[in-house]
């Protein structure tokens, strides 16, 4: 009678008729809350936490639900590897936790199930499984149930159903507590002890309740606006991370971590493939935003992890190797990643480039009027020619850095040591000058350039060939900068004039980009 009265009161306050759908949601939420608290308290001495079991059960439920609607054998095979790694880690830690007790059961011929049952923490294992099942069913009820978004109801209707379920869950929880106190002297004693210390435990209890409530609302929001599978898997990977960090990575815990990471990687690879197929079919605008956001977040995490490993290992090795090499040589590793433009199989080759601009040219107001491009090519096996060409490059580069250097705005050199399909090594040298006269004067007086001409014409270089091009603009050149504040393009009103230092629209400073 009391329960029916509360139903009617809640129904009037929400202006909806409560049915067994809200009751089912309330029971699922209650089981989830109780099981989650029990899961957070339970862990085995071998390091296996019931949070990991809850995470694994959630991922298994979502995988089975996905295969039920679209069974593919290749997907089953793809998930077997991570599952084997996780289960192997769990069994090993279970065996380590059981200790001498497990040896006694093995001597009696009993299997793993008896060893697990013998452990005092089996109740936490059960709580983790129950938590996963109740959470998955509750989220799927909001997403696909009789009052879910997929059933054609509006977000307001789903929100009302969720609110009613939460209220009923609190009612059921209170009734359960009173029933336990009335029937169990031990529970009554515990409640009395808590009441006696209410001033001490109330603040942390309220804080934990608020955090739990906000987290539950976030799960509901993800289940309704995204999908139940997305919300459940997000919760699963969060629980796995917390469980592994709490238990440590000893005793093969790292193997379970690799298993969860591999499962996440497989999901991300499939997600990227789906995005690619949608783009190819012209349906990328129809892809839900949470799918794109999740892929972007995963790619960002992979980028940060890869850069961290790269800087920790490769860049440190770069400094060591450069110490061992002669002063005229060095190795170079980029500080950051750059776009993957291809590989040698499709005719794309990577090299190294260097840029130099004299200090006095950085504030140059005159546009470059002359460019010189030199493309040198050497047979791959002609090591002497490569050495002589590189030595000449160093001499010329040092001349450019002399204080009395006139007319040079910038010089860029790119070296490709191995262009395999052409069987050559390439050196591309591009320089920008204030005028053709400045370039001519330097080429006439440069010792490095004279040495290069001598080696080229005397036969010292056996395989060297080049393309030399002198370039002059056919019309006025346009220099564009950008405003730091409003991000607008900033350029002079007249063509051939350097961009001003301030934006003409908002008056903000520009980036003061150099001319070349």
Beta strands, then each sheet from edge to edge (+ up, - down):
strand 1: 352-356
strand 2: 370-379
strand 3: 408-419
strand 4: 424-433
strand 5: 465-471
strand 6: 480-482
strand 7: 489-491
sheet 1: 1+ 3- 4+ 2- 5+
sheet 2: 6+ 7-
end
